[in-house]
Amino acid sequence: MDTQDPSTPVHYNDSKRRNNVKFITTFIISSLSKVLIGFLFVATKYCLPYFDPLLFSALRLTMASVLLFPFLVPHIRKLVATTKSHPHALLLYPLYALCTATSPVFINYAAQYTTVSNIGILTSLMPAYSFVLSVCLGHEKLTLVSITAVLVAMVAALGIVDMSTISVNLSDSVGIILMVAQGVFGAVFNELTKEFVSMGFDSVSISVVSFIGAGALTWSCWLILAPFHGLYTFTPNLLDTSLRAWVSLLYAGVFGTAVVWLVVAWSARQLSAVAISTQMLIVPPVSSILGTLFFDDPTGVGTVLNMFEVLLGLLLLATRKPRTKTAPAVEEAQETLETDSPILEVKSTRGDSDSDSELESKTPEDISLSAIPSSFDSYPILEFPEHQDLELPSDP
């Protein structure tokens, strides 16, 4: 009875295998989408001479909202119903929209002060912010691999940045401070996305809502600040704007914003917030290569070596299995379901031997509702002898 029947169904193992394949596929697609962010920084550099950074952010968010709105329409009723069941979600909407709006704004202003390479490199600090925030919120456990990976990523990112220019160049230091702030807001956005998903919200729908709110917030800020800057100088000169700037704006709104954030929202169903942030470590090598090709950004041997350190941090964090905190009862139930040994043994005192062997071993998939024990099991079972003559009372 202690030996496992070789004919035990393997449906549960197949399900685990499919989930692992789905996880790996999601991670690969989400990681490849980060390459688009490197080209987004290049497009931002091309657009800033013609567009104000705040206006450029508003245009990006507006294009993304229009493109992503069709994904929201089929889920509006579910979104409203879920919001009614979780009223406190209304308090998170403004913060969610703020985090969505600040990311492009900080990137645009930082691009005015520092190089494309530095912008991309500083995004590798986001996993550190996300990991610390996840641990503080109880979503992640402290592990040696996680701590090592985060430290490797941070040291590598700071090693790539030319620290000598920061000490003498105020422009670079301002851009770096803005990118650090952008990383913090990006980490908060990832955690809020997971929080909404845990409440039952569709990750794509809630992201579209955040884009609509972020666009409205950015346009409001632009309209308020426009009179102080002069409305004429605060708007682009359409006649002098080059074709390359218009193409860059289109790319920034469609691929750099809508597609990237749509993939982030889609991957939030399978990946942890730390894993999503970790994928940003792909951006520094791509940004350094593109910065060298398009803007002649300096790239030395030390930069290349630190790129490999960044990728090492990505590898350490990506290959580990996320260890989230769960209740003890949930952990015990998961261990019971994940075991391959039989968990139900039923023996019949009547019938042939075929039925005995058929019911000997059962796995979670073969347990029907009739096999679930009920409260009636506590009552004694009355056993009658098979050959006993019952005397019926006679008529009076």
N, C-alpha and C positions, 0 to 999 in steps of 0.2 A: 504494500500500500504506500510505502515511502518512495518507491521509484515512480518516475513520471512516465506516463504512457506516451510512446513515440507518436501515436496517432492524435495527440492533442492538437486542436486547431491553433493556427498561428495568426489569427486575424488581428489580435492585439499587437503582435510584433510587426505585422505589415503596416498597421496604423502608425506605430512609432517610426517606422522607416519612412513612410510618406511624409510625416511631420518633419523629420530631419531633412529630407530632400527639399521640402517647401521652405524650411528655414534657410538652408544654404542658397537656394535660388533667390530668395528675397534679399539676402545679404549681398549677393553678387550684383544683382540689378541695382540695388540701392547704392552700392559702392561705385559702380560705373557712372551713375548719375552725377556723382561728385566731380567728375571730369568737366561737366558743363559749367561748374562754378568757376573753374580756372579761366574759361573763356568769358564768363560773365565779368570778371575783373578787367579783362582786356577791353570788353565792350564799354565798361564804365569809364575807363580812361579816355576812350575815343569820344564819348558823349559829353563829358564834363566841360570841355571848352565851349560848348554850345548851349548846354542846359544847366540851370541852377541845380545843385544837388537835391534840394527838397522837391523841386518840380520833377526832376528825373525819377525820384522815388515814387511820387504820386502817379506818374504815368505808368511806371512799371506795375504798381499794385493795381491800377485800374485795368490794365490789359489782362493781368492775371485773374482778376475777379470776373471779367467778362468771359474769359475762356473756361474758367472752372465752374461758373454758375450752372451750366447744364448738368453737372454731376450732383448738384444740390437739389434740383427740382424733384426728382423721384423720392427723395428722402425728407421732404419738408414736414410731412405729417409725423413721421417717426421722430424727427428732431424736436418738434413742438411737444409731442407726448413725453419724450425723455426729459425735456426741460421741466415739464410740469411735475414729473415724478422726482426730480432733483432740483428744487428751487434754488439751492445754494450755487448751482452752476451759473446763474445769472450774475453772481458776483465775480466769477472767474472770466466772463466774456470780455470785460474791458481790459483786464490784464493780459489776456490772450491776444487781443487785437494790438495792444501796445507792444508786446514782444515781437509780433509780426511786423509792425511798422518800423521799429527801431533798427532792425537788422539791415535793410537796404539803406536807411538814412545814414547810419554810422559808416557803412562801407563806402558810400558815395563821398562823404566828407573826408574819410581817411584817405581815399584815393587822390584827393587834392594835395595831401601833405607827404605821402610816402609812396614807395614803389609798389608795383604789382606783386613782386616777389615777397616783400614784407607783409603785404595784406594777406596773401595766401598762406604764408608761414604762420602767422599769428592765429589763423583759424585752427591750427593744431592744438591750441590750448583749450579748446572747447571740451574735449573729453575729460580734462581735469576738473573743470567747473561742473560738468554734468555728473561725474562720479562723486564728487564731494556733496553735491546737492542730493543725489540719490541716496547716499548713505545717511545724510541728515534726515531725510524724509522716511527712512526705513525701507526703501525699495531695493537696496543693494547691501550685500554683506562685504565687510572688509576681508579681502584675501591677499595673499602675498603676490600672486600674479597680477592682480588689478593694481595694487600700489606700485609695483615695479614698472608696469606698463605706463602708468600715468607719469611717473617720474622720468622715465626714458623719453616720453613724448615731450614733456615740458623742457627738459634740458636740451633736447635736440632742437626744439623750436627756437629757444633763446640762443643756441649756438649758431643757427643759420643766420639770424638777424645780425647785421653789422653793428655791434654795440659801440664801436668807435664813432660812428656817425651820429648815434643817439646823443652822446655826451656833448657834441658840438652843434648838432643840427636840431634846432627847435622844431622844424617842420616835421621831421621823422618822428620825434617824440610825441607830437600831438596826434599824428596818424596812428601810432602804436597804442596810445591810450584809448582812442576811439575804437580800435579793433578789439582791445581787451573788454571794453564795455559791451561791444557787439557779441562777443563770445558768452558773456554772462547772460544776456537776454536770450541768446540762442539756446543755452542750456535750460533756462526756465521754460522756454517754449516747448522743448522736447518733453520735459516733465509734465507740463500741463496737458500735452497731447495724450500721454499715457493715462493721466488722471481722468480725462474725458472718456477715453476708451473703457476704463474700468467702470465708469458709471453707465455704460451702455450706449454711448454716442458713437456714431459712425465716424471714423477718423477723417475720411475724406470730406464729409459734409461739414464737420466742425472746423476743418481747415479753411474751407471756402467761406464760412461765416467770418472767420478771423481775417481773411483777406478783404472782405467787404468792409468790416469795421476799421481795418488798418488803412484802407484807401480813403475812407471818410475822414479819419483822424489826420492823415497826412495832408489832404486837400485843405482841411480847416486850418492847419498850421501854416500852410503856404499862403492862404488868403489873408491870414492875420498879419503875417510878416511882410507881405508884398508891399504895402504902402510905405513901410519904413525903408525898404531897399529901393523903392521907385519901381512902379509897375512895369515901366518900359524896359528897364535894365534887368528886371527880374524874370522877364519872359524871353524865349529864344527868338532870334531873328531868322524867320523861316527861309528867307531868300539866301542868307549866307551860310545856312546849315548844310554841311556836305552830305553827299549820299552815304558815305561811310558812317556818319553819325546816325542817320535814319536807320540804316541796316543794324547798327549796334543797338539802337533803342528797341527795334523789333525783336532782336535776339534776346536782349535783357528781359523784356516783358514776357515773351513766349517760352523760351527754353530756360533762360537763367532764373526765372521766377516761377512761372506756372508749372512747367514740367518738373523742375527740381522739387518744389514743395509738394506737388501731387505725389511724387514717388516717396517723399518723406512721410506723408500722411498714410499712404498705402502700406509702407513697411512698418509703421507703428503697430500694426495688427500682429506682426510676428516677432519683431525685434524689440529689445529693451531700449530705454532712452540712452543708456551708456553706449550700447552698440551703435545706435544711430549717430551719436556724437563722435564715436571713434572713427567712423568712416570719413570724417572731415580730415583725417590725417593723410588722405590721398591728395587733398588740395595743394599742400605745399610743394611737392615735387612738380606737379602740373603747372602751378603758378610760376615757379622759378624758371622752368623751361620756356613757357610762353612769354614771361617778362624778358628773358634774354633774346628770344626771337623777334619780338615786336618792339621792344623799347630799350634794348641793349642794357638790361639790368646786369650788374656785376655778379658773376658766378665763379667762385673759386673752388679749390679742392676741399676746403673745410665745409663749404656749403653742401657739396655732394655727399661727403661723409655723414653730415648731420641729417641729410635726407634719408639715408639708410637707417639711421637711428629712429627717425620718425616712423618709417615703415616697420621697424622692429616693434615699436610700441603698438602699432596697429595689429601686427600679427599676434602679439601676446594677448591683447584684449579680445581679438576676434575669434581666436581658436578656443577660448575657454567657454564653458557652458555657463550662462547667467545663473547666479545663485541668489535668488530673491528670497526675502523673508516671508515665511508662511506660518500659519498657526500650527501648533503641535498636532492637533487632531487632523488637520489637512495633510500634513506630512505623513502621518501614519496611514491615512487612507490611500495616499498616492503610492506608498511603498507596498501596500497590500495589492493594489491593482497592477503594479508593475512587475510583481513576481510571476514567474512562469510555473510555479508548482500548483497542484490542484488546490482549490480553496473550498470545494464542496464535495463531500462523499456521501452517497446515498446507497443504502443496501436494502434490498427487498427480502422479506421473509417468506414471500410467496412468489410463484411464477418460475420461469425457466432461467437458466444461467445466462442467456443472451441479454436479457434485460438487466441482469446484475452487472455485467461487463460494460453495458452501454451507459449505465448511470454511475459507474465507479468514479470517473474523473470528469470534472466540469471546469471550464474556464469562464471568465467573466462574460464572454459573448454568448455562452450557451445557457446562462441562467435566465429562466423566464420568471415572470411574475409569480407563477405558481410555486416556484422554489424558494421564494422569499419567506423566511419564518415570520409568523405573526404572533400576536399575543396569546393565541389559543394553544400554543405549544406548552404553556405552563400547566395546562390541565392534564390530569392523569388519563392514560389510554386504557380503556376497558378491553380486556382480552377474554374471549369466550373459547372454551374448548371446542375442537372441531366435532367430536363425537359425544354429545351429551343430550340425553333425552329430556326434553322439557315437558313437565306435567302441566297441562292446561286445567284451570279450575272448572269443575263441573257445574252444570246449571242447578240452581236451587230448586 
